[in-house]
Amino acid sequence: MLLEELLRCQIHEWYPAFRRHSIPTAIIPLPAAFLRYLAGRAAYPDPDSGSGADEEPLPFLLPAVTSGRQPFAPAHAHHPDPDSLLSSDLFFGSSAEDVHDPDADHPHRPEFLELEAAVDAAIADLGGAALPKLNWSAPKDATFMSADGTTRCACFAEVAMLLRASDCVAHDLASARQSCEDFVRPEGARRNARKVGAGAEEGAASNAVDCDAEDAREEDSSGDAWVDDGFQYYLALRKWYPGLRPESEFRCFVRERKLVAVSQRDASAYYPSLPGWSSEVQPNIEVFFEEVIEPQFGSNHYTFDVYVTTDGRVKLIDFNPWGGYTLPLLFTWEELDAEGREHELEFRVVMQQGAVRPGLMTAVPYDMLDWGQGSGWDVFLKKADEELNRQMNSPDGDS
């Protein structure tokens, strides 16, 4: 994948040309301080602290807010982290006055006054709720942090929480451009406050940015980190529509500027109405591609996502590069790269119950799913039983 193909898929690059055919979106440039925060670094580093070569990632901190708009309930309100609860006064013997903001006095807790005001104003203009994303990726893997299990955000604090918790967003920062075969890092760029030289990243594979959170986590653990090379990142806030139906979204694959394949976007579910409806949807998508997408989008190979309304109108959702991290859904990249495919469009949907492909496990951290012996939950429950028995058997257990 070439860098120009990736950059062409940034939402702030394509949205102005396709605004009339897409979802209302506000685009806000992000300051370097907020990018440092998303990367787990001090937003406003002390200039007298040296090069910071040995700087460790900061704990998960929400920015201080001036609007009074606090984020949705924290994750432990629905899916408590056992290790955190075991060491917390909020589980055993706490009173209402013990509940407070534990990060209020943290020395590294940042605030972003101008960005907060811009985000809250944009969300208000969009109707009071928005889906956030960076240049390429949305924090869909961080929905376990939200109150309703979606990426819906109503204020800056909620946006910051999802972005900071997302491996997909971390992929945008640390790996998206670096994975391009012709990427050359600018001279003097800083990796975690350490100088790095010019030159392409060795061993970078061809990637794209429809983030697979499993791979994003592997990248993070392998040592990749955000590099402050002056590249401008943007926050896109997309109007939230609560009534959208997942079976109405489709991914379209374009090879050699020909629409060669279409897949239902949610490949992990069977929708009974979709096999029959797809024959009506296909010609609408083909016309939309020929009249709207193909004349204006510059790449030869790419994918684009659309939403088809019940009355047949097609709305553009997003663009992604061809291959790499872009998910092929009901296809494989080997199938899509096969010679001769450009001669006939293939439209795939899940035709019956039980024929779905496994979905990505991007909803909750693994620790929340592991209930086996010796897991965090197992240890937590055993210690909770021990603590309950201790309190029941203590002399003042009834007080």
Disulfide bonds with the S-S distance in Angstrom:
none
